[in-house]
Amino acid sequence: MMEYNTKQKRLPLPEYGRSVQKMVDHAMTIEDRNERQRCAETIVQIMSSMFPNLRNELPNYKQKLWDHLAIMSGFALDIDYPVEVIKEEKFTEPPTRIPYQKGEITLRHYGRIVEEMIEHACTLEDGEERDRLIELILIQMKKNYITWNKDGVEDKRIFDDLRVYSKGKIDISEGEIRLGGTKNDYQSRNQPKRKKVFKKKY
């Protein structure tokens, strides 16, 4: 009778598969310490052969393998580890909370990234780099606004908002830069292209 994985014991590290987990479970039943040690070392060699590409990519590759062996044994495998493996308390402690970003966004529909781009543009001296960045900011502002507002937006509104955002440091008239694009234009760019279906002629 087939035994479904959903009915079996949950694997601590599924990437190694159930066969390796059974090896670890078996090692824990070995009474002779020397034999148990040899079994553990063999398991680590098998684990290493499963991901050979990581040997050169991870400087502490061996450390990780022994850590994983300890985790799969529930930190109960009594052997002489060649390295100091991770402690159970360290493994089970909750992750450090990531604090929320502080500071209000003046106009939420443009987002914080646009605000930061505008702040950076205000620090640049007049020139091609500043002009190009301002043009990109205006285009991005229009895209974000159209995503948020179903009715579209007049270009004048975008230029006015940029002037407010930059506290008057960036004052571009509507005729200096042409934003172009309609609501449908911006929406269609974000939609996946549909494959053409050709009907077979008989």
C-alpha positions in Angstrom: 0.0 0.0 0.0 1.4 3.4 -1.0 2.2 5.7 1.9 1.5 9.4 1.1 4.1 12.0 2.2 1.3 14.1 3.7 0.6 11.3 6.2 4.3 10.9 7.1 6.4 12.8 9.6 7.2 16.4 8.5 10.8 16.8 7.2 12.9 19.4 9.0 14.8 20.0 5.8 12.8 18.8 2.8 15.6 19.6 0.3 17.5 16.5 1.4 14.5 14.2 0.9 13.0 11.5 3.0 15.7 8.9 2.3 18.5 11.0 3.9 16.1 11.8 6.9 15.7 8.0 7.4 19.5 7.6 7.4 19.7 10.2 10.2 16.9 8.5 12.1 18.8 5.2 11.8 22.1 6.8 13.0 20.4 7.9 16.2 19.5 4.2 16.9 23.1 3.0 16.7 24.4 2.2 20.2 28.1 1.9 19.4 29.6 5.4 19.4 32.3 4.7 16.8 29.9 3.1 14.4 27.4 6.0 14.9 30.2 8.5 14.2 31.1 6.7 10.9 27.4 6.6 9.9 27.1 10.3 10.5 30.2 11.1 8.4 28.8 9.0 5.6 25.5 10.8 5.7 27.3 14.2 5.5 29.2 12.9 2.4 26.0 11.9 0.8 24.5 15.3 1.6 27.5 17.0 0.0 27.2 15.0 -3.2 23.6 16.1 -3.6 24.6 19.8 -4.1 28.1 19.7 -5.5 27.7 23.2 -7.1 27.6 24.8 -3.7 31.0 23.6 -2.6 32.8 26.5 -4.2 30.0 29.0 -3.7 29.7 28.8 0.0 32.9 29.4 2.0 31.4 27.6 5.1 29.9 24.7 3.1 31.1 22.0 5.5 29.7 24.0 8.4 26.3 24.1 6.8 26.2 20.4 6.3 27.0 19.5 9.9 24.5 22.1 11.0 21.9 20.5 8.8 22.7 17.1 10.2 22.1 18.4 13.7 18.8 20.0 12.7 17.6 16.8 11.0 18.4 14.8 14.2 16.5 17.3 16.3 19.8 18.2 17.9 19.8 14.8 19.6 22.5 13.0 17.6 25.4 12.2 20.0 28.6 12.3 17.9 31.9 14.2 17.8 31.1 17.0 15.4 34.2 18.3 13.6 32.8 21.9 13.9 30.8 23.7 16.4 27.2 23.3 15.1 24.3 25.6 15.5 22.6 25.5 18.9 19.0 24.6 19.2 18.2 27.8 21.0 19.6 29.8 18.1 17.7 27.8 15.5 14.4 28.2 17.2 14.6 31.9 18.3 12.2 34.2 16.4 13.7 36.4 13.7 14.5 40.0 14.4 11.6 42.3 13.5 12.2 44.6 10.6 11.0 48.1 11.6 8.6 50.0 9.3 10.0 52.9 7.4 9.3 56.1 9.2 8.1 59.3 7.5 4.9 60.1 5.7 4.7 60.1 1.9 3.4 63.4 0.7 1.4 61.9 -2.2 1.0 58.1 -1.7 0.0 57.3 -5.3 3.5 58.3 -6.5 5.3 56.3 -3.9 8.4 56.7 -1.8 10.9 55.9 -4.6 9.6 58.8 -6.7 10.0 61.0 -3.7 13.6 59.9 -3.3 14.3 60.4 -7.0 13.0 64.0 -6.8 15.1 64.7 -3.7 18.2 63.4 -5.6 17.3 65.5 -8.7 17.2 68.6 -6.5 20.8 68.1 -5.5 22.1 67.9 -9.1 23.6 70.8 -10.9 22.0 72.0 -14.1 23.0 69.8 -17.0 22.1 66.8 -19.2 22.1 64.3 -16.3 19.6 66.4 -14.3 17.4 67.1 -17.3 17.3 63.4 -18.1 16.5 62.4 -14.6 13.6 64.9 -14.4 12.2 63.6 -17.6 12.3 60.0 -16.2 10.7 61.2 -13.0 7.8 62.9 -14.8 7.1 59.8 -17.0 7.2 57.6 -13.9 4.9 60.0 -12.0 2.4 59.8 -14.9 2.5 56.0 -15.0 1.9 55.8 -11.2 -0.9 58.3 -11.3 -2.7 56.5 -14.1 -2.4 53.2 -12.2 -4.0 54.8 -9.2 -6.6 56.9 -11.0 -8.9 55.2 -13.5 -9.9 58.5 -15.1 -6.4 59.3 -16.3 -4.6 62.6 -15.6 -3.7 65.8 -17.4 0.0 66.4 -17.9 -0.3 69.8 -16.2 -1.2 68.0 -13.0 2.0 66.0 -13.1 4.1 69.1 -13.7 2.4 70.9 -10.9 2.9 68.0 -8.5 6.6 67.9 -9.3 6.8 71.6 -8.5 5.2 71.0 -5.2 7.2 67.9 -4.4 10.5 69.7 -5.1 9.4 72.8 -3.2 9.8 74.9 -6.3 13.4 73.7 -7.0 12.2 71.9 -10.2 9.9 74.2 -12.2 9.1 72.7 -15.6 6.4 74.1 -17.9 4.1 71.7 -19.7 5.6 72.5 -23.1 9.2 71.8 -22.2 8.9 68.0 -21.9 6.3 65.9 -23.7 5.1 63.0 -21.5 2.8 61.5 -24.1 0.9 58.3 -23.6 -2.7 57.8 -22.6 -4.3 55.6 -19.9 -4.7 52.8 -22.3 -1.1 53.1 -23.6 0.3 52.7 -20.1 -2.0 49.9 -19.1 -1.3 47.9 -22.3 2.5 48.0 -21.6 2.0 46.2 -18.3 -0.3 43.5 -19.7 1.2 40.2 -21.0 1.2 39.9 -24.8 -1.4 37.5 -26.1 -0.3 34.9 -28.7 -2.0 35.2 -32.0 -4.2 32.3 -32.8 -4.5 31.4 -36.5 -7.5 29.4 -37.5 -6.9 26.5 -39.7 -8.4 26.8 -43.1 -10.1 23.9 -44.7 
